[in-house]
Amino acid sequence: MNVLVVYAHPEPRSLNGSIKNFIVQRLEHAGHTVQVSDLYAMQWKSALDPQDNRSPTLGARFDPSLDSQQAFVNGTQSIDIEQEQNKLLWADTVILQFPLWWYSMPAILKGWVDRVYAYGFAYGVGEHSDTHWGDRFGEGLLAGKRAMLVVTAGGWSSHYEPRGINGPINDILFPIQHGILFYPGFDVLPPHVIYRTGKIDAAAFAKVCDELGQRLDTLWTTAPIAFRKQNAGDYCIPQLTLRPELAQGEAGFGIHVSHPDENKLSQHRVTVEQSDLMHAEQTR
Ligand code: FAD
């Protein structure tokens, strides 16, 4: 299998640097082919701007989306963008590895997404009508590939529990896992988060590698997060709201993950409704 690791840490001797080396060794030892986009080492340009199109329309007002589309269609994207897109197309699985900085990814990695996720590549793909709102959220150019986050955090795991001060980790990572990975089609595996990094010594690092190693060994068998596909019937189109009969009375990020008992529950509801109807007709 081909694995792309997109890695964002400025210091090779950091915990993240060691984790990245461990990931590469473990996967290669298992026979996989690994490419690493080491964004700081590559001096990745993080700001999206007119220079991202090698052949911009002279004098025209810069429109980030349209310029991205034109460059993608005309084959005039900046070479670094093209190279990263080719790596994404090559990969069977993509790992985004980073320290949690201000409850999100480091700016250099966000800049990688902004520039590599071009119009026509990651968005603006597929039929866009009143019944099909583009190939996205479960469909798209990257469908069939897997993705996983490997994140380090200074905070304790309890700080990220459902009642923790920082908010639930699944909510904090939702914009990345749902908005950036599921959007262009990836199957998103549960994240691997390493907490309380300030307390990591040699013994704790061995445990970190042991647990992460198990995740890497099961990359191809782990069940993805059950995000609901946009065009599979769970959403009203074009409003793009979850159908009223699903996750009734609930709101928030969690409603976009389907519940394992949901089909049984909705089947039960239909059966109850049918029997109520029959009862009403019999007593009429
Ligand atoms: P390092 O600092 O390199 O290492 C951490 C520990 O691991 C050190 O004790 C080091 O000695 C040890 N270590 C490193 N390599 C090894 C090795 N090979 N073997 C054994 N031990 C090793 N945290 C949050 O929870 N939420 C936030 O929102 C948040 N925002 C931040 C914003 C910024 C700008 C910054 C700088 C930090 C923030 N943090 C936050 C903390 C941050 O997430 C952690 O500092 C980071 O995850 C640690 O990763 P590192 O690779 O930089 O660790």
Boltz pocket constraint, residues with backbone or C-beta under 6 A from the ligand:
constraints:
  - pocket:
      binder: B
      contacts: [[A, 9], [A, 13], [A, 14], [A, 15], [A, 16], [A, 17], [A, 18], [A, 98], [A, 99], [A, 100], [A, 101], [A, 102], [A, 103], [A, 104], [A, 152], [A, 153], [A, 154], [A, 155], [A, 156], [A, 194], [A, 197], [A, 198], [A, 199], [A, 200], [A, 201], [A, 202], [A, 205]]
      max_distance: 6.0
